[in-house]
Amino acid sequence: MKNRMKKLLVLTTAATMMTAAFTGCGSSSDGADNNADTSADKSADEGTSNENLSGSLSLAGSTSMEKLCEALKESFMEKNPGVTVTVEYTGSGSGIESVTAGSVDIGDSSRALTDDEKANGVEENIVAIDGIAVITDNDNSVTELTSDDLKKIYTGEISNWKDLGGKDEAIVAIGREAASGTRGAFEELLDVKDQCKYAQELDSTGAVLAKVGSTPGAIGYVSLDVLDDTVTAMKIDGVEATEENIVAGKYLLSRPFVMATKGKIDEQNDIVKAWFDYVNSDEGQAVIKKVGLILPQ
């Protein structure tokens, strides 16, 4: 009888110890799950950071997207030190051609893709919205135009500022080269495609800004995020070129910033996927806003 009692006591004690052990494991697992959830949420907020990710990422295209691309490139490589990001500013058309041919991972375009480009398997990934500011030199007394006036200036119907209430001075219409996404969007939005008569066609946003700022009577168009005090941004149809007016749909000249891929994002390699994960994270979105661009709705 005593032996049976001892056996029962040993079995009961063992069962109690096993129950405690399983309970402890369960608590540890729950804690690990909670920690994993917290880490995942934090990763989503801050963008994917992976020190083990290595390789290269290549982008090419719009000169108007330089400020955005350089900011994203710097912050992305800080979080992913094993990845080298290179960006070439060759113009929107050239960027789309490059991604279509497979010579770069991402083609940057400061205009919407055409149906023909999409038919070639290129995916339009809109990462930001930009305004196009119409600018003049700071000595110009004309600070506002109607959209019809703007059309007539660029088609050559109006060639002197005195016809718009300004001084007797020839209008010097500055524009971008034919492959420019800014030019494509500007002409499309004004419905003057292939009708413009440019005094000069320049190959970058910075060149237009510098030329207009230093040329009496000049007018040009640039990305809203590069505006500085060397030029004057004109009101169009009484509306200023501001983020608030673009979001409200009041300002005529706005366009998408596209990071195009050959095929959908989920079909790309791990580095390209990590790039878009970062761009769409809270941290990436903060970078987009910091450079003066608008988040897509």
C-alpha positions in Angstrom: 0.0 0.0 0.0 2.8 2.4 0.9 4.5 1.5 -2.4 1.4 2.3 -4.4 1.0 5.6 -2.6 4.6 6.5 -3.4 4.0 5.7 -7.1 0.9 7.9 -7.2 2.8 10.7 -5.6 5.6 10.5 -8.1 3.2 10.4 -11.1 1.2 13.3 -9.7 4.4 15.4 -9.2 5.7 14.5 -12.7 2.4 15.5 -14.3 2.4 18.8 -12.5 5.9 19.6 -13.7 5.1 18.7 -17.3 2.0 21.0 -17.2 4.1 23.8 -15.9 6.7 23.2 -18.6 4.1 23.3 -21.4 2.5 26.4 -19.9 5.9 28.1 -19.8 6.5 27.2 -23.4 3.1 28.6 -24.4 3.8 31.9 -22.7 7.2 32.1 -24.4 5.6 31.4 -27.8 2.9 34.1 -27.3 5.6 36.6 -26.4 7.6 35.7 -29.5 4.5 36.1 -31.6 3.7 39.5 -30.1 7.3 40.6 -30.6 7.2 39.4 -34.2 3.9 41.4 -34.8 5.4 44.5 -33.3 8.6 44.1 -35.4 6.5 43.7 -38.6 4.4 46.8 -37.8 7.6 48.8 -37.1 9.1 47.5 -40.4 6.0 48.5 -42.4 6.2 52.0 -40.8 9.9 52.5 -41.3 10.4 50.6 -44.5 12.2 47.3 -45.1 15.7 47.3 -43.6 17.8 44.3 -44.6 21.6 44.3 -44.0 21.7 40.9 -45.8 20.2 42.3 -49.0 23.0 42.8 -51.5 23.3 43.7 -55.2 22.5 46.7 -57.4 19.5 48.7 -58.5 19.4 50.8 -61.6 17.0 53.6 -62.5 17.0 56.0 -65.5 14.7 58.7 -66.9 13.2 62.0 -65.9 15.4 64.9 -65.0 12.5 66.4 -63.1 12.6 63.5 -60.7 16.3 64.0 -59.8 15.5 65.6 -56.4 13.1 62.8 -55.4 15.4 60.0 -56.7 18.5 61.3 -55.0 16.6 61.6 -51.6 15.2 58.1 -51.9 18.5 56.7 -53.1 20.4 58.1 -50.1 17.9 57.0 -47.5 17.3 53.5 -49.0 21.0 52.7 -49.1 21.4 53.8 -45.5 18.9 51.1 -44.6 20.3 48.6 -47.0 24.1 49.1 -47.0 24.6 46.0 -49.2 22.7 47.6 -52.1 24.1 50.1 -54.6 21.6 52.3 -56.3 22.5 54.2 -59.5 20.3 56.8 -61.3 20.8 58.3 -64.7 18.8 61.4 -65.7 18.2 60.8 -69.4 14.7 62.1 -69.9 11.3 60.3 -69.4 11.1 58.9 -72.9 14.6 57.4 -72.7 13.9 56.0 -69.3 10.8 54.1 -70.5 12.8 52.8 -73.5 15.5 51.6 -71.1 13.2 49.7 -68.8 11.3 48.3 -71.8 14.6 46.9 -73.2 15.6 45.6 -69.8 18.7 47.7 -69.5 17.6 49.2 -66.2 15.4 48.0 -63.4 13.2 51.1 -63.2 12.3 53.8 -65.7 11.5 57.2 -64.3 8.8 59.2 -66.1 7.3 62.6 -65.2 4.3 61.9 -67.3 1.7 59.2 -67.6 2.6 56.2 -69.8 1.2 56.0 -73.2 -1.0 53.1 -74.3 1.8 51.8 -76.6 4.2 51.8 -73.7 1.8 49.8 -71.5 1.2 47.4 -74.4 4.9 46.6 -74.3 4.5 45.2 -70.8 5.6 48.3 -68.9 3.8 48.9 -65.6 2.9 52.4 -64.5 3.7 52.8 -60.8 2.8 56.3 -59.6 4.8 57.3 -56.6 4.1 61.0 -56.4 2.2 63.9 -57.9 4.0 67.0 -59.1 2.9 70.4 -60.2 4.3 72.2 -63.3 5.1 75.8 -62.5 5.1 78.4 -65.3 8.0 80.8 -64.6 9.3 84.2 -65.8 12.3 86.3 -64.9 11.9 88.4 -61.8 11.7 91.7 -63.7 8.6 90.8 -65.6 5.6 92.8 -64.5 3.1 90.2 -65.8 2.5 87.8 -62.9 -0.7 86.0 -64.1 -1.9 84.4 -67.3 -5.1 82.6 -68.4 -4.6 79.1 -69.8 -5.6 80.5 -73.2 -2.9 83.2 -73.0 -0.4 80.5 -72.1 -1.4 78.5 -75.1 -1.1 81.5 -77.4 2.4 82.3 -76.1 3.7 78.8 -76.8 2.0 78.5 -80.2 3.4 81.9 -81.2 0.1 83.8 -81.4 1.3 86.2 -78.7 4.9 87.2 -79.0 5.2 90.4 -76.9 4.5 91.1 -73.2 2.8 94.4 -74.0 -0.1 92.4 -75.4 -0.6 91.0 -71.9 -0.4 94.3 -70.1 3.4 94.2 -69.6 6.2 96.2 -71.1 7.2 96.3 -74.8 9.5 93.3 -74.7 9.7 90.1 -76.9 8.5 86.9 -75.2 11.3 84.3 -75.2 9.5 80.9 -74.9 11.8 78.4 -73.3 10.9 74.7 -73.2 12.3 71.2 -72.8 13.6 68.7 -75.4 11.1 66.4 -77.2 11.8 63.4 -74.9 11.0 65.4 -71.7 8.2 64.1 -69.6 7.6 67.7 -68.3 7.2 68.9 -71.9 4.9 66.0 -72.8 2.7 66.7 -69.7 2.7 70.5 -70.3 1.7 70.2 -73.9 -0.9 67.6 -73.2 -2.5 69.5 -70.4 -2.7 72.7 -72.5 -3.8 70.7 -75.6 -0.9 72.1 -77.7 1.0 68.9 -78.4 3.3 69.4 -81.4 2.1 73.0 -81.9 4.6 74.8 -79.7 7.2 77.2 -81.1 10.1 77.3 -78.8 12.9 79.9 -78.8 15.1 77.3 -77.1 14.6 73.6 -76.1 16.8 72.7 -73.1 17.7 69.2 -71.8 17.1 69.6 -68.1 14.8 71.2 -65.5 17.8 73.0 -64.0 18.8 74.4 -67.4 15.3 75.9 -67.9 15.3 77.4 -64.4 18.7 79.1 -65.0 17.9 80.3 -68.5 14.6 81.9 -67.6 16.1 83.5 -64.5 18.8 85.1 -66.5 16.9 86.1 -69.7 14.8 89.2 -69.9 11.3 88.4 -71.3 11.7 84.7 -70.9 9.0 82.3 -69.9 9.4 78.6 -69.1 8.0 75.6 -67.2 9.6 73.5 -64.4 8.7 71.0 -61.8 7.1 72.7 -58.8 9.6 71.2 -56.3 12.6 73.0 -57.8 11.2 76.6 -57.6 13.5 79.1 -56.0 13.8 82.9 -55.7 15.7 83.3 -59.0 12.4 83.2 -60.9 8.7 84.2 -60.4 6.0 81.5 -60.6 2.9 82.8 -62.4 -0.7 82.3 -61.5 -2.7 80.4 -64.1 -6.4 81.2 -64.4 -6.0 83.1 -61.1 -4.7 80.1 -59.2 -1.2 79.8 -57.6 0.9 76.7 -58.2 0.8 75.2 -54.7 0.3 71.7 -53.2 -3.0 72.8 -51.6 -4.4 73.9 -55.0 -3.2 70.8 -56.8 -4.8 68.5 -54.2 -8.0 70.5 -54.4 -8.0 70.1 -58.2 -7.9 73.9 -58.7 -4.5 74.2 -60.5 -4.4 73.0 -64.1 -0.8 71.9 -64.6 -0.1 68.8 -62.5 1.2 65.4 -63.5 2.3 62.0 -62.0 5.8 60.9 -61.2 6.1 57.3 -62.3 8.6 54.6 -61.5 7.9 52.1 -64.3 8.8 48.4 -64.2 8.8 45.7 -66.9 5.9 43.8 -65.5 4.2 44.1 -62.1 6.2 44.9 -58.9 5.6 41.4 -57.4 7.2 39.9 -60.5 10.5 41.8 -59.9 13.7 40.7 -58.1 14.0 41.1 -54.3 15.9 44.4 -54.5 13.3 46.1 -56.7 10.6 44.8 -54.4 12.5 46.2 -51.4 12.8 49.5 -53.1 9.0 49.8 -53.6 8.4 48.5 -50.1 10.5 51.4 -48.9 8.9 54.0 -51.2 5.5 53.0 -49.9 6.5 52.9 -46.3 5.8 55.7 -43.8 9.5 56.7 -44.0 9.5 56.7 -47.8 6.4 58.7 -47.9 7.9 61.2 -45.6 10.9 61.6 -48.0 8.5 62.2 -50.9 6.7 65.0 -48.9 10.0 66.5 -47.7 11.1 67.2 -51.3 7.9 69.1 -52.0 5.9 66.5 -53.8 2.3 65.3 -53.2 1.4 61.7 -52.2 -0.9 59.9 -54.7 -4.5 59.6 -53.4 
